[in-house]
Amino acid sequence: RNQQRGRGHLPRIGLLGLLAAMASAPAPAAEQPKTIGPLRVALTTSLITLDFAWSTNAVVRQVGIHIFEGLATFDDKYQVIPQLAESWKVSEDGKTYTFQLRKGVKFHTGQEMKATDVKASIERFLAISPRSKDLKTIKEVVATGDYTVQIRLTEPTGAFVPVLGMPIPAVAIMPADAIRDASGKYLAGG
């Protein structure tokens, strides 16, 4: 029996020694991320479009939230935070939201995002989106400077910025010239 007890302690002591050695070993050097090629993802259905505003298809949104950004989003505690906006202020009557935009944000075309792009994107959403009623309190969108947008509401609502930050309705900010045709009409669809 004593011999068996002694053998039983040996593996435990060896394991403790191994753990101690691992804890005192230097950490491996941080490696740079490696590009390994395209990411392939299985979806439940085929995409009919990547146009957030035009579609209510869940798969379009699942893919689109990784491509497009809006004025606001949510952090890991579900607090509304700026995304393409740098900040915003609300008027005393709760009907006017003034957004200061981040400077230096570039679209895939290399063109810098400006207030006219935000204005056009919101107006397009209101004109063509099946989800436009989610933002039905918007009365007017005004670009008051290159990096300042005012959104005027018909009535005050505390839900306005959180709704802007939700993936649904998802007002994706896009270049103004990419979402209008030559006559100025907003393009819809894929």
Accessible surface in RSA format (square Angstrom, percent):
REM  Atomic radii and reference values for relative SASA: ProtOr
REM  Chains: A
REM  Algorithm: Lee & Richards
REM  Probe-radius: 1.40
REM  Slices: 20
REM RES _ NUM      All-atoms   Total-Side   Main-Chain    Non-polar    All polar
REM                ABS   REL    ABS   REL    ABS   REL    ABS   REL    ABS   REL
RES ARG A   1   224.83  94.4 185.49  94.6  39.34  93.7  59.19  80.9 165.64 100.4
RES ASN A   2   118.93  82.0 107.12 103.5  11.81  28.4  32.87  79.1  86.06  83.2
RES GLN A   3   137.18  76.7 127.49  93.2   9.69  23.1  44.77  95.3  92.41  70.1
RES GLN A   4   127.81  71.5 118.11  86.3   9.70  23.1  34.25  72.9  93.56  71.0
RES ARG A   5   155.48  65.3 148.42  75.7   7.07  16.8  60.04  82.1  95.44  57.8
RES GLY A   6    42.06  51.9   0.00   N/A  42.06  51.9  33.74  92.6   8.32  18.6
RES ARG A   7   162.05  68.0 156.08  79.6   5.97  14.2  63.76  87.1  98.29  59.6
RES GLY A   8    33.90  41.8   0.00   N/A  33.90  41.8  30.37  83.3   3.53   7.9
RES HIS A   9    91.63  50.1  91.47  63.6   0.16   0.4  59.57  61.4  32.05  37.3
RES LEU A  10   123.20  68.6 120.83  86.4   2.38   6.0 121.60  85.4   1.61   4.3
RES PRO A  11    89.99  65.6  74.19  67.6  15.81  57.5  85.57  70.6   4.43  27.5
RES ARG A  12   150.17  63.1 147.99  75.4   2.18   5.2  57.29  78.3  92.88  56.3
RES ILE A  13   110.99  63.2 109.10  81.3   1.88   4.5 109.20  78.6   1.78   4.8
RES GLY A  14    45.54  56.2   0.00   N/A  45.54  56.2  38.88 106.7   6.66  14.9
RES LEU A  15   102.00  56.8  96.99  69.4   5.01  12.6 100.25  70.4   1.75   4.7
RES LEU A  16   117.72  65.6 113.94  81.5   3.78   9.5 114.25  80.2   3.47   9.3
RES GLY A  17    40.74  50.2   0.00   N/A  40.74  50.2  34.84  95.6   5.91  13.2
RES LEU A  18   103.92  57.9  97.87  70.0   6.05  15.2 101.88  71.6   2.03   5.5
RES LEU A  19    93.46  52.0  89.39  64.0   4.06  10.2  89.70  63.0   3.75  10.1
RES ALA A  20    62.79  57.7  50.13  77.4  12.67  28.8  58.09  81.8   4.70  12.5
RES ALA A  21    57.85  53.2  46.99  72.5  10.86  24.7  53.43  75.2   4.43  11.7
RES MET A  22   122.78  63.6 104.86  69.4  17.92  42.7  95.87  81.5  26.90  35.6
RES ALA A  23    91.51  84.1  51.16  78.9  40.35  91.8  63.85  89.9  27.66  73.3
RES SER A  24    93.80  79.3  59.22  79.0  34.59  79.7  51.30 109.2  42.50  59.5
RES ALA A  25    56.29  51.8  37.36  57.6  18.93  43.1  42.55  59.9  13.73  36.4
RES PRO A  26   126.62  92.3 100.57  91.7  26.05  94.7 112.26  92.7  14.36  89.2
RES ALA A  27    90.38  83.1  60.20  92.9  30.18  68.7  65.08  91.6  25.31  67.0
RES PRO A  28   126.68  92.3 101.04  92.1  25.65  93.2 112.75  93.1  13.94  86.6
RES ALA A  29    90.33  83.1  64.54  99.6  25.79  58.7  75.45 106.2  14.88  39.4
RES ALA A  30   106.15  97.6  67.26 103.8  38.89  88.5  77.30 108.9  28.86  76.4
RES GLU A  31   134.68  77.3 104.25  78.9  30.43  72.5  46.84  90.6  87.84  71.7
RES GLN A  32   149.95  83.9 141.03 103.1   8.92  21.2  59.56 126.8  90.39  68.6
RES PRO A  33   128.05  93.3  95.66  87.2  32.39 117.7 108.31  89.4  19.74 122.7
RES LYS A  34   158.17  77.2 128.86  79.1  29.30  69.8  84.83  76.4  73.33  78.1
RES THR A  35   137.60  97.9 101.82 103.2  35.77  85.3  70.74  95.0  66.85 101.1
RES ILE A  36   166.93  95.0 126.73  94.4  40.20  96.9 135.55  97.6  31.38  85.2
RES GLY A  37    42.89  52.9   0.00   N/A  42.89  52.9  23.53  64.6  19.36  43.3
RES PRO A  38   104.79  76.4  73.77  67.2  31.03 112.8  85.62  70.7  19.17 119.2
RES LEU A  39   158.15  88.1 127.13  91.0  31.02  78.0 130.59  91.7  27.56  74.2
RES ARG A  40   197.89  83.1 168.17  85.7  29.72  70.8  73.87 101.0 124.02  75.2
RES VAL A  41   100.01  65.8  67.16  60.8  32.86  79.2  72.48  63.0  27.54  74.7
RES ALA A  42   103.11  94.8  67.72 104.5  35.38  80.5  76.38 107.6  26.72  70.8
RES LEU A  43    71.04  39.6  38.69  27.7  32.35  81.3  43.03  30.2  28.01  75.4
RES THR A  44   132.89  94.5  93.72  95.0  39.16  93.3  90.42 121.5  42.47  64.2
RES THR A  45    68.04  48.4  52.72  53.5  15.32  36.5  35.81  48.1  32.23  48.7
RES SER A  46    90.98  76.9  77.69 103.7  13.29  30.6  44.28  94.3  46.70  65.4
RES LEU A  47    66.79  37.2  37.91  27.1  28.88  72.6  38.53  27.1  28.26  76.1
RES ILE A  48   113.56  64.6  81.97  61.1  31.59  76.1  89.34  64.3  24.22  65.7
RES THR A  49    10.55   7.5   0.43   0.4  10.12  24.1   9.77  13.1   0.78   1.2
RES LEU A  50    79.18  44.1  74.05  53.0   5.12  12.9  74.57  52.4   4.61  12.4
RES ASP A  51    13.64   9.6   8.76   8.7   4.88  11.5  11.03  26.0   2.61   2.6
RES PHE A  52     5.87   2.9   5.82   3.6   0.05   0.1   5.87   3.6   0.00   0.0
RES ALA A  53     6.51   6.0   6.51  10.1   0.00   0.0   6.51   9.2   0.00   0.0
RES TRP A  54   100.42  40.3  92.37  44.7   8.05  18.9  69.71  37.2  30.70  49.8
RES SER A  55     6.55   5.5   1.87   2.5   4.68  10.8   5.06  10.8   1.50   2.1
RES THR A  56    77.00  54.8  55.01  55.8  22.00  52.4  21.72  29.2  55.28  83.6
RES ASN A  57    46.49  32.1  35.34  34.2  11.15  26.8  14.36  34.6  32.13  31.1
RES ALA A  58    66.66  61.3  56.89  87.8   9.77  22.2  60.20  84.8   6.46  17.1
RES VAL A  59     6.79   4.5   6.73   6.1   0.07   0.2   6.73   5.8   0.07   0.2
RES VAL A  60     0.04   0.0   0.04   0.0   0.00   0.0   0.04   0.0   0.00   0.0
RES ARG A  61     9.97   4.2   9.97   5.1   0.00   0.0   8.38  11.5   1.58   1.0
RES GLN A  62   100.19  56.0  94.31  68.9   5.88  14.0  36.96  78.7  63.23  48.0
RES VAL A  63    34.11  22.4  31.12  28.2   2.99   7.2  34.07  29.6   0.04   0.1
RES GLY A  64     0.00   0.0   0.00   N/A   0.00   0.0   0.00   0.0   0.00   0.0
RES ILE A  65    81.74  46.5  59.18  44.1  22.57  54.4  60.99  43.9  20.76  56.3
RES HIS A  66   152.59  83.4 115.21  80.1  37.38  95.6  81.32  83.8  71.28  82.9
RES ILE A  67    94.21  53.6  62.54  46.6  31.67  76.3  67.82  48.8  26.39  71.6
RES PHE A  68    48.02  24.0  35.93  22.3  12.09  31.5  38.71  23.5   9.31  26.6
RES GLU A  69    76.91  44.2  69.34  52.5   7.57  18.0  23.04  44.6  53.87  44.0
RES GLY A  70     9.97  12.3   0.00   N/A   9.97  12.3   5.18  14.2   4.79  10.7
RES LEU A  71     3.77   2.1   1.50   1.1   2.27   5.7   1.50   1.1   2.27   6.1
RES ALA A  72     3.08   2.8   0.00   0.0   3.08   7.0   0.00   0.0   3.08   8.2
RES THR A  73    37.96  27.0  37.96  38.5   0.00   0.0  13.30  17.9  24.66  37.3
RES PHE A  74    63.83  31.9  44.79  27.7  19.04  49.5  44.79  27.2  19.04  54.5
RES ASP A  75    44.88  31.4  33.07  32.9  11.80  27.9  20.38  48.0  24.49  24.4
RES ASP A  76   130.62  91.5  93.76  93.3  36.86  87.2  51.58 121.4  79.03  78.8
RES LYS A  77   153.00  74.6 137.44  84.3  15.55  37.0  92.93  83.6  60.07  64.0
RES TYR A  78   180.53  84.3 166.35  94.6  14.18  36.9 118.24  88.9  62.28  76.8
RES GLN A  79   108.94  60.9 107.23  78.4   1.70   4.1  28.93  61.6  80.01  60.7
RES VAL A  80    44.21  29.1  21.76  19.7  22.45  54.1  21.76  18.9  22.45  60.9
RES ILE A  81    62.61  35.6  62.35  46.5   0.26   0.6  62.61  45.1   0.00   0.0
RES PRO A  82    56.60  41.3  42.74  39.0  13.86  50.4  42.76  35.3  13.84  86.0
RES GLN A  83    45.52  25.5  40.21  29.4   5.31  12.6  11.19  23.8  34.33  26.0
RES LEU A  84     7.33   4.1   7.33   5.2   0.00   0.0   7.33   5.1   0.00   0.0
RES ALA A  85     0.49   0.4   0.00   0.0   0.49   1.1   0.00   0.0   0.49   1.3
RES GLU A  86   107.88  61.9  91.93  69.5  15.95  38.0  29.46  57.0  78.42  64.0
RES SER A  87    48.00  40.6  45.98  61.4   2.02   4.6  35.36  75.3  12.64  17.7
RES TRP A  88    62.60  25.1  40.88  19.8  21.73  51.0  22.74  12.1  39.86  64.7
RES LYS A  89   160.07  78.1 155.49  95.4   4.58  10.9 102.89  92.6  57.18  60.9
RES VAL A  90    72.79  47.9  44.23  40.0  28.56  68.8  44.86  39.0  27.93  75.8
RES SER A  91    44.46  37.6  26.20  35.0  18.26  42.1  37.87  80.6   6.59   9.2
RES GLU A  92   191.37 109.9 148.42 112.3  42.94 102.2  68.49 132.5 122.88 100.3
RES ASP A  93    87.34  61.2  67.24  66.9  20.10  47.5  46.37 109.1  40.97  40.9
RES GLY A  94    13.49  16.6   0.00   N/A  13.49  16.6  13.18  36.2   0.30   0.7
RES LYS A  95    79.88  39.0  79.88  49.0   0.00   0.0  29.13  26.2  50.75  54.1
RES THR A  96    29.41  20.9  28.72  29.1   0.69   1.7  11.43  15.4  17.99  27.2
RES TYR A  97    13.04   6.1  13.04   7.4   0.00   0.0   2.69   2.0  10.35  12.8
RES THR A  98    32.69  23.3  31.76  32.2   0.93   2.2  21.05  28.3  11.64  17.6
RES PHE A  99     0.00   0.0   0.00   0.0   0.00   0.0   0.00   0.0   0.00   0.0
RES GLN A 100    70.91  39.7  70.91  51.8   0.00   0.0  28.51  60.7  42.40  32.2
RES LEU A 101     2.96   1.7   0.00   0.0   2.96   7.4   0.00   0.0   2.96   8.0
RES ARG A 102    97.07  40.8  96.85  49.4   0.22   0.5  26.26  35.9  70.81  42.9
RES LYS A 103   145.27  70.9 120.10  73.7  25.17  59.9  63.83  57.5  81.44  86.8
RES GLY A 104    47.45  58.5   0.00   N/A  47.45  58.5  28.19  77.4  19.26  43.1
RES VAL A 105    24.89  16.4  19.47  17.6   5.42  13.1  24.89  21.6   0.00   0.0
RES LYS A 106   135.25  66.0 106.58  65.4  28.68  68.3  53.98  48.6  81.27  86.6
RES PHE A 107    27.88  13.9  17.64  10.9  10.23  26.6  22.31  13.5   5.57  15.9
RES HIS A 108   169.24  92.5 120.79  84.0  48.45 124.0  99.55 102.6  69.69  81.1
RES THR A 109    85.29  60.7  44.40  45.0  40.89  97.4  54.48  73.2  30.81  46.6
RES GLY A 110    42.98  53.0   0.00   N/A  42.98  53.0  30.32  83.2  12.67  28.4
RES GLN A 111    69.95  39.1  58.89  43.0  11.06  26.3  39.41  83.9  30.53  23.2
RES GLU A 112    46.15  26.5  39.15  29.6   7.00  16.7  13.12  25.4  33.02  27.0
RES MET A 113     0.15   0.1   0.14   0.1   0.01   0.0   0.00   0.0   0.15   0.2
RES LYS A 114    62.07  30.3  62.07  38.1   0.00   0.0  22.77  20.5  39.31  41.9
RES ALA A 115     0.29   0.3   0.19   0.3   0.10   0.2   0.19   0.3   0.10   0.3
RES THR A 116    80.57  57.3  78.66  79.7   1.91   4.6  63.53  85.3  17.04  25.8
RES ASP A 117     3.01   2.1   3.01   3.0   0.00   0.0   0.00   0.0   3.01   3.0
RES VAL A 118     0.00   0.0   0.00   0.0   0.00   0.0   0.00   0.0   0.00   0.0
RES LYS A 119    64.03  31.2  64.03  39.3   0.00   0.0  44.82  40.3  19.21  20.5
RES ALA A 120     1.13   1.0   0.73   1.1   0.40   0.9   1.13   1.6   0.00   0.0
RES SER A 121     5.26   4.4   0.74   1.0   4.53  10.4   1.92   4.1   3.34   4.7
RES ILE A 122     0.12   0.1   0.12   0.1   0.00   0.0   0.12   0.1   0.00   0.0
RES GLU A 123    49.34  28.3  45.61  34.5   3.73   8.9  20.31  39.3  29.04  23.7
RES ARG A 124    10.50   4.4  10.50   5.4   0.00   0.0   1.56   2.1   8.95   5.4
RES PHE A 125     1.70   0.9   1.59   1.0   0.11   0.3   1.59   1.0   0.11   0.3
RES LEU A 126    53.11  29.6  35.84  25.6  17.28  43.4  35.94  25.2  17.17  46.2
RES ALA A 127    70.25  64.6  28.60  44.1  41.65  94.8  39.25  55.3  31.00  82.1
RES ILE A 128    40.47  23.0  18.53  13.8  21.95  52.9  26.00  18.7  14.47  39.3
RES SER A 129     7.77   6.6   0.00   0.0   7.77  17.9   0.13   0.3   7.64  10.7
RES PRO A 130    73.52  53.6  42.96  39.2  30.56 111.1  57.23  47.3  16.29 101.2
RES ARG A 131    72.52  30.4  72.52  37.0   0.00   0.0  11.45  15.6  61.07  37.0
RES SER A 132    29.19  24.7  27.75  37.0   1.43   3.3   3.34   7.1  25.85  36.2
RES LYS A 133   143.91  70.2 134.36  82.4   9.55  22.7  82.65  74.4  61.25  65.2
RES ASP A 134    50.11  35.1  26.12  26.0  23.99  56.7  12.89  30.3  37.22  37.1
RES LEU A 135     3.45   1.9   1.75   1.3   1.70   4.3   3.34   2.3   0.11   0.3
RES LYS A 136   154.01  75.1 130.02  79.8  24.00  57.1  81.08  73.0  72.93  77.7
RES THR A 137    18.71  13.3  18.21  18.5   0.51   1.2  15.00  20.2   3.71   5.6
RES ILE A 138    17.80  10.1   1.33   1.0  16.47  39.7   1.33   1.0  16.47  44.7
RES LYS A 139   148.36  72.4 115.74  71.0  32.63  77.7  63.26  56.9  85.10  90.6
RES GLU A 140    76.56  44.0  70.02  53.0   6.53  15.6  25.60  49.5  50.96  41.6
RES VAL A 141     4.36   2.9   1.04   0.9   3.32   8.0   1.04   0.9   3.32   9.0
RES VAL A 142    37.58  24.7  37.04  33.5   0.53   1.3  37.58  32.7   0.00   0.0
RES ALA A 143    33.68  31.0  10.33  15.9  23.35  53.1  10.33  14.5  23.35  61.9
RES THR A 144    72.08  51.3  31.55  32.0  40.53  96.6  37.55  50.4  34.53  52.2
RES GLY A 145    36.14  44.6   0.00   N/A  36.14  44.6  32.70  89.7   3.45   7.7
RES ASP A 146    88.31  61.9  77.46  77.1  10.86  25.7  10.99  25.9  77.33  77.1
RES TYR A 147    45.76  21.4  43.68  24.9   2.08   5.4  29.38  22.1  16.39  20.2
RES THR A 148    26.94  19.2  26.94  27.3   0.00   0.0  11.46  15.4  15.49  23.4
RES VAL A 149     0.00   0.0   0.00   0.0   0.00   0.0   0.00   0.0   0.00   0.0
RES GLN A 150    40.75  22.8  40.75  29.8   0.00   0.0   0.00   0.0  40.75  30.9
RES ILE A 151     0.00   0.0   0.00   0.0   0.00   0.0   0.00   0.0   0.00   0.0
RES ARG A 152    78.28  32.9  78.28  39.9   0.00   0.0  24.33  33.3  53.95  32.7
RES LEU A 153     4.60   2.6   0.00   0.0   4.60  11.6   0.00   0.0   4.60  12.4
RES THR A 154    76.59  54.5  56.02  56.8  20.57  49.0  51.49  69.2  25.10  37.9
RES GLU A 155    93.11  53.5  93.11  70.4   0.00   0.0  21.68  41.9  71.42  58.3
RES PRO A 156    75.22  54.8  58.89  53.7  16.33  59.3  58.89  48.6  16.33 101.5
RES THR A 157    40.14  28.5  29.28  29.7  10.85  25.9  23.27  31.2  16.87  25.5
RES GLY A 158    73.90  91.1   0.00   N/A  73.90  91.1  42.59 116.9  31.31  70.1
RES ALA A 159    53.92  49.6  47.01  72.5   6.91  15.7  51.22  72.1   2.71   7.2
RES PHE A 160     4.04   2.0   0.84   0.5   3.20   8.3   4.03   2.4   0.00   0.0
RES VAL A 161     8.58   5.6   8.24   7.5   0.34   0.8   8.24   7.2   0.34   0.9
RES PRO A 162    43.58  31.8  43.58  39.7   0.00   0.0  43.58  36.0   0.00   0.0
RES VAL A 163    27.97  18.4  27.97  25.3   0.00   0.0  27.97  24.3   0.00   0.0
RES LEU A 164     7.16   4.0   2.51   1.8   4.65  11.7   2.60   1.8   4.56  12.3
RES GLY A 165     9.07  11.2   0.00   N/A   9.07  11.2   0.30   0.8   8.77  19.6
RES MET A 166    79.65  41.2  77.40  51.2   2.25   5.4  61.00  51.9  18.65  24.7
RES PRO A 167    69.84  50.9  63.66  58.0   6.19  22.5  69.84  57.7   0.00   0.0
RES ILE A 168    65.81  37.4  65.05  48.5   0.76   1.8  65.05  46.8   0.76   2.1
RES PRO A 169     1.23   0.9   1.23   1.1   0.00   0.0   1.23   1.0   0.00   0.0
RES ALA A 170     8.89   8.2   3.66   5.6   5.23  11.9   8.68  12.2   0.21   0.5
RES VAL A 171     5.63   3.7   2.66   2.4   2.96   7.1   3.15   2.7   2.47   6.7
RES ALA A 172     9.68   8.9   0.53   0.8   9.14  20.8   2.84   4.0   6.84  18.1
RES ILE A 173     8.26   4.7   0.32   0.2   7.94  19.1   0.32   0.2   7.94  21.6
RES MET A 174    26.46  13.7  25.86  17.1   0.61   1.4  10.26   8.7  16.21  21.5
RES PRO A 175     6.44   4.7   6.44   5.9   0.00   0.0   6.44   5.3   0.00   0.0
RES ALA A 176    10.52   9.7  10.52  16.2   0.00   0.0  10.52  14.8   0.00   0.0
RES ASP A 177   108.87  76.3  82.59  82.2  26.28  62.1  47.61 112.0  61.26  61.1
RES ALA A 178    57.03  52.4  30.07  46.4  26.96  61.3  40.06  56.4  16.97  45.0
RES ILE A 179     7.08   4.0   6.44   4.8   0.64   1.5   7.08   5.1   0.00   0.0
RES ARG A 180    83.68  35.1  73.28  37.4  10.40  24.8   9.12  12.5  74.57  45.2
RES ASP A 181    56.32  39.5  42.14  41.9  14.18  33.5  27.23  64.1  29.09  29.0
RES ALA A 182   120.83 111.1  69.34 107.0  51.48 117.1  82.93 116.8  37.89 100.4
RES SER A 183    99.71  84.3  55.24  73.7  44.47 102.4  58.30 124.1  41.42  58.0
RES GLY A 184    37.29  46.0   0.00   N/A  37.29  46.0  25.03  68.7  12.26  27.5
RES LYS A 185   147.20  71.8 136.76  83.9  10.44  24.9  89.62  80.7  57.58  61.3
RES TYR A 186    39.59  18.5  30.89  17.6   8.70  22.6  29.09  21.9  10.50  12.9
RES LEU A 187    80.87  45.0  78.25  56.0   2.62   6.6  80.87  56.8   0.00   0.0
RES ALA A 188    60.18  55.3  26.13  40.3  34.05  77.5  26.41  37.2  33.77  89.4
RES GLY A 189    19.19  23.7   0.00   N/A  19.19  23.7   5.80  15.9  13.39  30.0
RES GLY A 190    91.79 113.2   0.00   N/A  91.79 113.2  34.97  96.0  56.82 127.3
END  Absolute sums over single chains surface
CHAIN  1 A    12623.2       9793.4       2829.7       7450.5       5172.7
END  Absolute sums over all chains
TOTAL         12623.2       9793.4       2829.7       7450.5       5172.7
